[in-house]
Amino acid sequence: MSIAGQGFTRPAQGMVCAGTPHAAQAGAAILRAGGNAADAAVATALALAVSDPANCSFFGRCQMLWRDVEGRTTAVDGATAVPRAATTPGAAGYAGAGIPGLPQALARLHALHGVLPLPVVADPAIRLAEDGFAPTAQLGRVWAAQLPALALDPAAAIYAGDGRQVPSPFRHPRLAALLRDFASLGARALTDPQRAAALADGVRGCGGHWQAADIIANAARSGEVLTVRFRDCEVTTIGRQGWGHSLVQMLAILDLLPRFGRTMSAREARLLVLVIRHVLGDRPQQLGTLEPRADGIALARLASAAHARRRVEEIRAELDALPEPIPLDAETLKAPAVTSDQDTTHASVLDKDGNCVTFTCSIGPHFGQRVADPLHGVLLARSYQIERQPTPGARDVTEMCPAIVTRDGQLVAALGAAGSERIPGAVMQVIVNLIDRGLSLDEAVRFPRVTIRGRIPRVHAHAGPMVIGSLAAWGTRPELAGEGHVNHLGVVHAVGMTPAGTAVGSADPAWDGAAVAG
């Protein structure tokens, strides 16, 4: 292993890319104040919990991946968990709320790798909650759709405003006070026995199942780290606490197939759809519900070279059997109606020393359970474990797979995505765009992508008529995605380094994110 400073290029400045400009600015401010990637990641996550309440909450969950300039990695598992008293599947409102994991994970990452005091790191988010912000365009549309549901819960009334329009500027003084406690106490702002008891009593009084012991027990954990070789690069991601095995399997399959060209061909689009379909079909969980499947394949086998070779032969045969593509003009297609738009949010951070963090946060569908704890007015996350099969203490496994791409020990990109089961395929395609197509980071993120939901392929409307028409080979017209959040194909936020050592960042146009230098 090379030593930092001997063989490593360091960027002249850092970079933060996050799901809101407010969060990216918070992280960049911490980099400029002398913080490293861990400090900036914590600042960014806290600011996301303020400025993107549809997709992130201080009482939500996260998965985080750190890499230092010498190649050492740390995964932090901040999953939500099932309260011990939860016994009824499919619970709505407070009864379906998971025990928070985000604060504990942020405190752990900061303790392991941060260099600035936590009060300094938390200050941008505290000021954002106190001073308020104007919700961004895409967030505002999602928020407006949930105003009636948020208005039903008195504790969530701050998010509902007058019930007719999104509060702007949106201020949350009680969240600011809680973040100030976190700045002073770290995870003990949540897990101190007296604080945990007060928080749990409030949720239980509204019909939830929380107990102080549940909150205290749900400590952040070290996550499983996976690596896979793709072409001349190494890709690192998280394991069984997310869907990193699916990302690894996709890249292992593609590594056995020819390189992709500079532009997307009809055959490449079909190949990508087939790879995504086969890999998601191999998952040991049902898509959408995450229920265990009787015919699911063990995760270790998913990531094996032998399994990748078997899938390559099947995919090649299926690809060769498809009919010739017929051009299909995007203007003749209508975007499908959205019945459920479940999302997460993502951020990636690079500091001037070459350390990076990439992490994904979630509270379930937009605005989680659409209820808030009565003590702090903070939104509660949906627990998918409670929804399908509540097992006391079980931790939620979601489709998160933050990833880091390196070549010869040098960072290429740190990235991840939002979008439930769309996440692994979106991350995979951006990596392909970088490594095979040779695109810049921004080009790679904005390049047209494909996916498949059920038996229906989905494709970006700007992919072109031949690509769109090629995906009609499955007996149905493909569904189109534009550049907004409706019917998106994953929302990727990435940072990276050019070969010359310049820090770069790119926010997916499907949401309101931003990349800010620090």
GUDOGU-715308 format. One line per 2 residues: number of its first residue (from 1); for each residue x, y, z of C-alpha. Coordinates in nm, 4 decimals, padded with zeros to 6 digits. Each point is the difference from the previous one (the first is absolute). Layout:
residues N
NUM	X/Y/Z ~ ...
end
This chain:
residues 518
1	00.0000/00.0000/00.0000 ~ 00.1289/00.3423/-00.0938
3	00.0448/00.2614/00.2671 ~ -00.2027/00.3194/-00.0209
5	00.2031/00.2620/-00.1793 ~ 00.2033/-00.2648/-00.1882
7	-00.1912/-00.0933/-00.3137 ~ -00.3313/00.1656/00.0896
9	-00.1345/00.3121/-00.1656 ~ -00.1895/00.2269/00.2364
11	-00.2603/00.2497/-00.1139 ~ 00.0665/00.3687/00.0566
13	-00.3398/00.0305/00.1658 ~ -00.2792/-00.2228/00.1236
15	-00.3447/-00.0617/-00.1443 ~ -00.3428/-00.0789/00.1417
17	-00.2964/-00.1252/-00.2033 ~ -00.3331/-00.0430/00.1762
19	-00.3734/-00.0181/-00.0545 ~ -00.0600/00.3652/00.0923
21	00.2177/00.3053/-00.0616 ~ -00.0377/00.0873/00.3693
23	00.1584/-00.3292/00.1038 ~ 00.2795/00.0241/-00.2571
25	00.0774/00.3528/00.1186 ~ 00.0072/-00.1162/00.3630
27	00.2520/-00.2729/-00.0775 ~ 00.2132/00.2308/-00.2135
29	00.0058/00.2592/00.2780 ~ 00.1431/-00.2610/00.2368
31	00.2694/-00.0928/-00.2536 ~ 00.0955/00.3670/-00.0276
33	00.0129/00.0188/00.3809 ~ 00.2690/-00.2695/00.0052
35	-00.2182/-00.3080/00.0369 ~ 00.0649/-00.3231/-00.1821
37	-00.2401/-00.2199/-00.1991 ~ -00.1469/-00.1579/00.3146
39	-00.0735/00.3392/00.1553 ~ -00.1540/00.1258/-00.3231
41	-00.2076/-00.3163/-00.0408 ~ -00.1481/00.0404/00.3488
43	-00.0738/00.3675/-00.0683 ~ -00.1604/-00.0917/-00.3335
45	-00.2146/-00.2744/00.1511 ~ -00.1246/00.2249/00.2791
47	-00.0863/00.2697/-00.2530 ~ -00.1833/-00.2579/-00.2144
49	-00.2073/-00.0895/00.3065 ~ -00.1063/00.3649/00.0085
51	-00.0276/00.0893/-00.3697 ~ -00.1352/-00.3241/-00.1534
53	-00.2661/-00.1234/00.2436 ~ -00.1628/-00.2061/-00.2761
55	00.3005/-00.2330/-00.0146 ~ 00.2097/00.0485/00.3132
57	-00.0698/00.0425/00.3699 ~ 00.2191/00.0222/00.3068
59	-00.2054/-00.2970/00.1187 ~ 00.0607/-00.1925/-00.3235
61	00.2687/-00.2405/-00.1207 ~ 00.3154/00.0021/-00.2095
63	00.2847/-00.2050/-00.1418 ~ 00.3413/00.1671/-00.0213
65	00.3270/-00.0950/-00.1690 ~ 00.3304/00.1732/00.0827
67	00.3291/-00.0368/-00.1866 ~ 00.3201/00.1773/00.0919
69	00.2695/00.1001/-00.2464 ~ 00.1986/-00.3154/00.0782
71	-00.2918/-00.2251/-00.0895 ~ -00.1241/-00.0973/00.3455
73	-00.3794/-00.0335/00.0094 ~ -00.2619/00.0143/00.2727
75	-00.3695/-00.0795/-00.0408 ~ -00.2431/00.1339/00.2598
77	-00.3407/-00.1648/00.0243 ~ -00.2608/00.2429/00.1307
79	-00.3111/-00.2088/-00.0665 ~ -00.3340/00.0465/00.1704
81	-00.1235/-00.2882/00.2147 ~ -00.3218/-00.1667/00.1151
83	-00.1188/00.0873/00.3545 ~ -00.0291/-00.3011/00.2274
85	-00.3724/00.0550/00.0516 ~ -00.0883/00.0171/-00.3712
87	-00.1898/-00.3176/-00.0906 ~ -00.2491/00.1011/-00.2712
89	00.1140/00.0065/-00.3660 ~ -00.1033/00.2838/-00.2286
91	-00.0431/00.2575/00.2743 ~ -00.0739/00.3581/-00.1041
93	00.0941/00.3229/00.1751 ~ 00.1885/-00.0219/00.3280
95	-00.0435/-00.3769/00.0242 ~ 00.2163/-00.0508/-00.3089
97	00.2821/00.2351/00.0996 ~ 00.3500/-00.1452/00.0291
99	00.2523/00.0837/00.2705 ~ 00.2365/00.2707/-00.1349
101	00.3485/-00.0871/-00.1230 ~ 00.1281/00.3172/-00.1678
103	00.1201/00.1958/00.3073 ~ 00.1973/-00.2962/00.1320
105	00.1657/-00.0548/-00.3393 ~ 00.0980/00.3645/-00.0353
107	00.1474/00.0033/00.3485 ~ 00.1949/-00.3187/-00.0770
109	00.1410/00.1316/-00.3280 ~ 00.1039/00.3226/00.1688
111	00.1620/-00.1818/00.2919 ~ 00.1941/-00.2286/-00.2341
113	00.1192/00.2507/-00.2574 ~ -00.1049/00.3598/00.0757
115	00.2470/00.2727/00.0920 ~ -00.2196/00.3007/00.0853
117	-00.2075/00.0241/00.3190 ~ -00.3550/-00.1241/-00.0494
119	-00.1538/00.3395/00.0953 ~ 00.1874/00.1575/-00.2923
121	-00.1108/-00.2780/-00.2360 ~ -00.3665/00.0275/00.1017
123	-00.0181/00.3793/-00.0096 ~ -00.1059/00.0432/-00.3669
125	-00.2974/-00.2331/00.0441 ~ -00.1010/00.1651/00.3271
127	-00.0010/00.3421/-00.1645 ~ -00.1913/-00.1380/-00.2980
129	-00.2731/-00.1349/00.2292 ~ -00.0144/00.3263/00.1963
131	00.0138/00.2444/-00.2905 ~ -00.2048/-00.2067/-00.2421
133	00.0271/-00.0673/-00.3713 ~ -00.2156/00.0112/-00.3100
135	-00.0795/-00.3565/-00.1169 ~ 00.1417/-00.0767/-00.3426
137	-00.2222/-00.0630/-00.3021 ~ -00.0126/-00.3813/-00.0120
139	-00.0197/-00.0290/00.3777 ~ -00.2791/00.2578/00.0015
141	-00.2102/-00.2087/-00.2392 ~ 00.0476/-00.3185/00.2021
143	-00.0638/00.1891/00.3241 ~ -00.3208/00.1581/-00.1326
145	-00.1386/-00.3430/-00.0859 ~ 00.0458/-00.1142/00.3613
147	-00.1446/00.3052/00.1762 ~ -00.3391/-00.1690/00.0669
149	00.1660/-00.3052/00.1563 ~ 00.2396/00.2091/00.2100
151	-00.2871/00.2169/00.1248 ~ -00.1666/-00.3055/00.1559
153	00.2682/-00.0326/00.2690 ~ 00.0206/00.2868/00.2531
155	00.3681/-00.0695/00.0637 ~ 00.0765/00.0313/-00.3713
157	-00.1991/00.3233/-00.0366 ~ 00.3167/00.2052/-00.0444
159	00.0530/-00.1748/-00.3345 ~ -00.3620/00.0558/-00.1088
161	-00.0069/00.3750/00.0567 ~ -00.3455/00.1327/-00.0786
163	-00.0808/-00.3235/-00.1873 ~ -00.0305/00.1811/-00.3347
165	00.3573/00.0813/-00.0969 ~ 00.3503/-00.1086/00.0966
167	00.1457/00.2118/00.2819 ~ 00.2585/00.2405/-00.1436
169	00.2278/00.0881/00.1572 ~ -00.0162/-00.3197/00.2011
171	00.1359/00.0344/00.3519 ~ 00.0250/-00.2713/00.2652
173	00.1167/00.1452/00.3360 ~ -00.0547/-00.3259/00.1916
175	00.2138/-00.1917/-00.2487 ~ 00.2662/00.2688/00.0371
177	-00.0054/-00.0538/00.3772 ~ 00.0322/-00.3755/-00.0455
179	00.2939/00.0442/-00.2391 ~ 00.1627/00.2299/00.2553
181	-00.0347/-00.2801/00.2565 ~ 00.1574/-00.2396/-00.2512
183	00.2864/00.2438/-00.0492 ~ 00.0685/-00.0074/00.3746
185	-00.0775/-00.3610/00.0812 ~ 00.0368/-00.1983/-00.3214
187	-00.2164/-00.3115/-00.0096 ~ -00.0804/00.0457/00.3701
189	-00.2412/00.2750/-00.1076 ~ -00.2135/-00.2967/-00.0985
191	00.1292/-00.2931/00.2069 ~ 00.0474/00.1537/00.3437
193	-00.2454/-00.1990/00.2153 ~ -00.2061/00.3001/00.1058
195	-00.0109/00.1443/-00.3493 ~ -00.0820/-00.3376/-00.1520
197	-00.2819/-00.0491/00.2483 ~ -00.1535/00.3399/-00.0764
199	00.0209/-00.0602/-00.3741 ~ -00.1433/-00.3520/00.0243
201	-00.2812/00.1081/00.2313 ~ -00.1100/00.2622/-00.2496
203	-00.0082/-00.2408/-00.2947 ~ -00.1689/-00.2726/00.2034
205	-00.2614/00.2483/00.1185 ~ -00.0957/00.0546/-00.3655
207	-00.0420/-00.3707/-00.0704 ~ 00.3602/-00.1010/-00.0710
209	00.2014/-00.2840/00.1527 ~ 00.3231/00.1743/00.0986
211	00.1671/-00.0654/00.3335 ~ 00.3109/00.1632/00.1406
213	00.1871/-00.3310/-00.0158 ~ -00.0664/-00.0217/-00.3752
215	00.1574/00.3400/-00.0611 ~ 00.3005/-00.0729/00.2186
217	00.0585/-00.3410/-00.1611 ~ -00.0043/00.1178/-00.3627
219	00.3634/00.1019/-00.0186 ~ 00.1747/00.0604/-00.3316
221	00.2002/-00.2976/-00.1222 ~ 00.2896/-00.0701/-00.2295
223	-00.1366/-00.0937/-00.3394 ~ 00.1151/-00.2682/-00.2395
225	00.2345/00.1295/-00.2710 ~ -00.0036/-00.1635/-00.3451
227	00.2391/00.0493/-00.2895 ~ -00.0185/-00.1027/-00.3648
229	00.2370/00.0447/-00.2892 ~ -00.1533/00.1731/-00.3017
231	00.2358/00.0422/-00.2951 ~ 00.3121/00.1703/00.1380
233	-00.1823/00.1422/00.3028 ~ -00.1042/-00.1141/00.3447
235	-00.3497/00.0750/00.1256 ~ -00.0683/-00.0032/00.3737
237	-00.3510/-00.0036/00.1425 ~ -00.1956/-00.1258/00.3019
239	-00.1258/-00.3528/00.0497 ~ -00.2999/-00.1574/00.1609
241	-00.1263/00.3124/00.1786 ~ -00.0825/00.1316/-00.3485
243	-00.0049/-00.1295/-00.3551 ~ 00.3704/00.0138/-00.0733
245	-00.0060/-00.3666/-00.1013 ~ -00.2300/00.0937/-00.2874
247	00.2363/00.2752/-00.1145 ~ 00.2944/-00.2408/00.0235
249	-00.1890/-00.2635/-00.1987 ~ -00.0916/00.2488/-00.2745
251	00.3596/00.1144/-00.0395 ~ 00.1352/-00.3571/00.0130
253	-00.2315/-00.0957/-00.2875 ~ 00.0886/00.3047/-00.2081
255	00.3709/-00.0555/00.0570 ~ -00.0365/-00.3249/-00.1985
257	-00.1645/00.1808/-00.2918 ~ 00.1388/00.2454/-00.2586
259	00.0590/00.3605/00.0967 ~ -00.2738/00.2523/-00.0654
261	00.0434/00.2652/-00.2678 ~ -00.0005/00.3750/00.0304
263	-00.3719/00.0215/-00.0834 ~ -00.2790/-00.2370/00.1004
265	-00.0995/-00.2473/-00.2710 ~ -00.3252/-00.1938/-00.0154
267	00.1860/-00.3211/00.0871 ~ 00.1665/00.1613/00.3003
269	-00.3343/00.1254/00.1298 ~ -00.1472/-00.3487/-00.0267
271	00.3058/-00.1522/00.1647 ~ -00.0249/00.2388/00.2952
273	-00.3700/-00.0782/00.0461 ~ 00.0718/-00.3729/-00.0051
275	00.2819/00.0316/00.2516 ~ -00.2164/00.2040/00.2373
277	-00.2943/-00.2386/-00.0403 ~ 00.2077/-00.3123/00.0657
279	00.1809/00.1503/00.2993 ~ -00.3135/00.1341/00.1662
281	-00.1643/-00.3350/-00.0683 ~ 00.2833/-00.1693/00.1884
283	-00.0564/00.2085/00.3141 ~ -00.1057/-00.2004/00.3068
285	-00.2643/00.2681/00.0690 ~ -00.3161/00.0912/-00.1896
287	00.0199/00.3323/-00.1805 ~ -00.2233/00.2642/00.1504
289	-00.0780/-00.1837/00.3237 ~ 00.3498/-00.1347/00.0819
291	-00.1643/-00.3199/00.1258 ~ 00.2309/-00.3061/-00.0041
293	-00.0381/-00.2184/-00.3086 ~ -00.0070/-00.3768/00.0210
295	00.1996/-00.0244/-00.3241 ~ 00.2430/00.2820/00.0792
297	00.3692/-00.0601/-00.0521 ~ 00.2441/00.0373/00.2884
299	00.1884/00.3303/-00.0048 ~ 00.3430/-00.1629/-00.0058
301	-00.0970/-00.1939/-00.3105 ~ -00.1323/00.3130/-00.1689
303	00.3441/00.1579/00.0113 ~ 00.1895/-00.3093/-00.1198
305	00.1828/-00.0158/-00.3314 ~ -00.1605/-00.3346/-00.0838
307	-00.3499/00.1433/00.0359 ~ 00.0941/00.2998/-00.2151
309	00.1206/-00.2332/-00.2768 ~ -00.3290/-00.1926/00.0052
311	-00.2017/00.3180/-00.0243 ~ 00.2162/00.1273/-00.2882
313	-00.0846/-00.3066/-00.2088 ~ -00.3731/00.0400/00.0696
315	00.0064/00.3718/-00.0752 ~ 00.1899/-00.0495/-00.3260
317	-00.2485/-00.2602/-00.1178 ~ -00.2999/00.2168/00.0884
319	00.1557/00.3068/-00.1592 ~ 00.0667/-00.1814/-00.3272
321	-00.3592/-00.1281/-00.0112 ~ -00.1610/00.3454/00.0190
323	-00.1505/00.1432/-00.3205 ~ 00.1613/00.2827/-00.1922
325	-00.0681/00.3403/00.1547 ~ -00.2488/00.2351/-00.1643
327	00.0413/00.3758/00.0569 ~ -00.2637/00.1369/00.2362
329	-00.0364/00.3745/00.0319 ~ -00.0176/00.1222/00.3595
331	-00.2651/00.2502/-00.1048 ~ -00.2470/-00.2850/-00.0582
333	00.0379/-00.1354/00.3521 ~ -00.1600/00.1293/00.3158
335	00.1657/-00.0188/00.3382 ~ -00.1843/-00.2395/00.2334
337	-00.1960/00.1180/00.2984 ~ 00.1835/-00.0210/00.3313
339	-00.1774/-00.1989/00.2697 ~ 00.2866/-00.0161/00.2508
341	00.3219/00.1982/-00.0199 ~ 00.2182/-00.1376/00.2764
343	00.3330/00.1664/00.0472 ~ 00.3142/00.0573/00.1974
345	00.2751/00.2570/-00.0318 ~ 00.3718/-00.0206/-00.0514
347	00.3138/00.2093/00.0493 ~ 00.3686/-00.0394/-00.0813
349	00.2946/00.1933/00.1435 ~ 00.3671/00.0362/-00.0982
351	00.2536/00.2014/00.1995 ~ 00.3254/00.1616/-00.1128
353	00.2048/-00.2844/00.1503 ~ -00.1773/-00.2576/-00.2178
355	-00.2203/-00.1552/00.2704 ~ -00.3604/-00.0597/-00.1032
357	-00.3371/-00.1002/00.1447 ~ -00.3057/-00.1121/-00.1914
359	-00.3263/-00.0641/00.1815 ~ -00.3708/-00.0583/-00.0525
361	-00.2790/00.1091/00.2370 ~ -00.3653/-00.0982/00.0070
363	-00.3238/00.0064/00.1965 ~ -00.1912/-00.2317/-00.2359
365	-00.2479/00.1485/-00.2416 ~ -00.0188/00.3772/-00.0176
367	-00.0381/00.1444/00.3534 ~ 00.0271/-00.3480/00.1533
369	-00.2988/-00.0870/00.2162 ~ -00.1325/00.3587/-00.0397
371	00.0020/00.0385/00.3779 ~ 00.2470/00.1707/00.2335
373	00.1102/-00.0612/00.3550 ~ -00.1965/00.2347/00.2289
375	00.3056/00.1042/00.2003 ~ 00.2136/00.1392/-00.2837
377	-00.2330/00.0065/-00.3002 ~ 00.2415/-00.2170/-00.2016
379	-00.1378/-00.2322/-00.2678 ~ 00.0124/-00.3753/00.0640
381	00.1297/-00.2568/-00.2478 ~ -00.1952/-00.2941/-00.1332
383	00.1381/-00.3380/00.1044 ~ -00.0323/-00.2518/-00.2796
385	00.0630/-00.2758/00.2523 ~ -00.3100/00.1058/00.1949
387	-00.1956/00.0319/-00.3220 ~ 00.0618/-00.3592/-00.1089
389	00.1134/-00.2072/00.2997 ~ 00.0845/00.1751/00.3268
391	00.2844/-00.1733/00.1817 ~ 00.1124/00.1792/00.3177
393	00.3310/00.1736/-00.0568 ~ 00.0208/-00.0917/-00.3692
395	00.1683/00.2699/-00.2068 ~ -00.1397/00.1303/-00.3264
397	00.1831/-00.1081/-00.3133 ~ -00.0580/00.2400/-00.2886
399	00.1306/00.0339/-00.3547 ~ 00.2747/00.2485/00.0881
401	00.3405/-00.0654/-00.1557 ~ 00.2419/00.2935/00.0291
403	00.3097/-00.0737/-00.2087 ~ 00.3570/00.1170/-00.0492
405	00.1901/-00.0541/-00.3262 ~ 00.3801/00.0037/-00.0092
407	00.2662/-00.0681/-00.2613 ~ 00.3480/-00.0977/00.1188
409	-00.0892/00.1286/00.3461 ~ -00.1080/00.3404/-00.1322
411	-00.3572/00.1186/00.0491 ~ -00.2115/00.0134/-00.3151
413	-00.3412/00.0616/00.1572 ~ -00.2068/-00.0345/00.3163
415	-00.3677/-00.0364/-00.0763 ~ -00.3356/-00.1465/00.0914
417	-00.3642/00.0494/-00.0809 ~ -00.3573/00.0374/00.1181
419	-00.2904/-00.1987/-00.1374 ~ -00.0617/-00.3316/00.1801
421	00.0657/-00.2966/-00.2326 ~ 00.1126/00.2431/-00.2731
423	00.3135/00.0773/00.2029 ~ 00.2414/-00.2845/-00.0942
425	-00.0708/00.0308/-00.3726 ~ 00.0404/00.3774/00.0042
427	00.3334/-00.0190/00.1838 ~ 00.1199/-00.2766/-00.2331
429	-00.0814/00.2017/-00.3124 ~ 00.1807/00.3121/00.1198
431	00.3065/-00.2155/00.0722 ~ -00.0244/-00.1507/-00.3512
433	-00.0304/00.3499/-00.1445 ~ 00.3159/00.1084/00.1804
435	00.2174/-00.3060/-00.0613 ~ -00.1167/-00.1407/-00.3336
437	-00.1408/00.3034/-00.1790 ~ 00.2721/00.2319/00.1308
439	-00.2459/00.2754/00.0893 ~ 00.0647/00.2787/00.2457
441	-00.1760/-00.0323/00.3352 ~ -00.2727/00.2442/-00.0955
443	-00.0498/-00.1673/-00.3375 ~ -00.0122/-00.3397/00.1688
445	-00.2730/00.1073/00.2428 ~ -00.2101/00.1697/-00.2702
447	00.0420/-00.2743/-00.2620 ~ -00.3278/-00.1843/-00.0821
449	-00.0696/-00.3028/00.2147 ~ -00.2368/-00.2944/-00.0063
451	-00.1607/-00.2287/00.2560 ~ -00.2881/-00.2446/00.0260
453	-00.2885/-00.0157/00.2482 ~ -00.1980/-00.3194/-00.0151
455	00.0095/-00.0903/-00.3695 ~ -00.0073/00.3581/-00.1262
457	00.3276/00.1637/-00.1086 ~ 00.0550/00.3641/00.0856
459	00.2272/00.2390/-00.1845 ~ 00.0924/00.3664/00.0031
461	-00.1891/00.1940/-00.2640 ~ 00.3242/00.1462/-00.1398
463	00.1412/-00.3456/-00.0829 ~ -00.1151/00.0295/-00.3618
465	-00.2599/-00.1832/-00.2133 ~ 00.2125/-00.3071/-00.0793
467	00.0831/-00.0651/00.3659 ~ -00.3594/00.0637/00.1077
469	-00.1320/-00.2236/-00.2769 ~ 00.2433/-00.2785/00.0870
471	-00.1630/-00.0315/00.3416 ~ -00.3396/-00.0788/-00.1507
473	00.1272/-00.3532/-00.0597 ~ -00.1514/-00.1189/00.3289
475	-00.3531/00.0211/-00.1384 ~ -00.0860/00.3420/00.1396
477	00.0989/00.3550/-00.0656 ~ 00.2725/00.1237/00.2305
479	-00.0816/00.2641/00.2569 ~ 00.1747/00.3328/-00.0271
481	00.1773/00.2061/00.2642 ~ 00.0730/00.3672/-00.0383
483	00.2446/00.2048/00.2040 ~ -00.2266/00.0548/00.3002
485	-00.0822/-00.2248/00.2950 ~ -00.3097/-00.1499/-00.1665
487	00.0827/-00.3523/-00.1237 ~ 00.3702/00.0621/00.0537
489	00.2583/-00.2743/-00.0568 ~ 00.2007/00.0583/00.3154
491	00.1363/00.3282/00.1354 ~ 00.3809/-00.0120/-00.0008
493	00.2191/00.2509/00.1848 ~ 00.3742/-00.0389/-00.0501
495	00.3387/00.1561/00.0608 ~ 00.3292/-00.0992/-00.1539
497	00.3406/00.0980/-00.1261 ~ 00.1166/00.0583/-00.3539
499	00.3328/-00.1574/-00.1050 ~ 00.1554/00.3427/00.0539
501	-00.1188/00.0019/00.3610 ~ -00.2870/00.2469/-00.0284
503	-00.2915/-00.0652/00.2360 ~ -00.3317/-00.0243/-00.1850
505	-00.3599/-00.0655/00.0969 ~ -00.3301/-00.0666/-00.1741
507	-00.3573/00.0044/00.1277 ~ -00.2643/-00.1991/-00.1864
509	-00.2530/00.2241/-00.1785 ~ -00.2801/-00.2250/00.1283
511	00.0073/00.1906/00.3305 ~ 00.1079/00.3365/00.1423
513	00.3526/-00.0920/00.1017 ~ 00.3177/00.2006/-00.0413
515	00.3759/-00.0418/-00.0049 ~ 00.1944/00.2622/00.1962
517	00.3770/00.0387/00.0295 ~ 00.1454/00.0288/00.3466
end
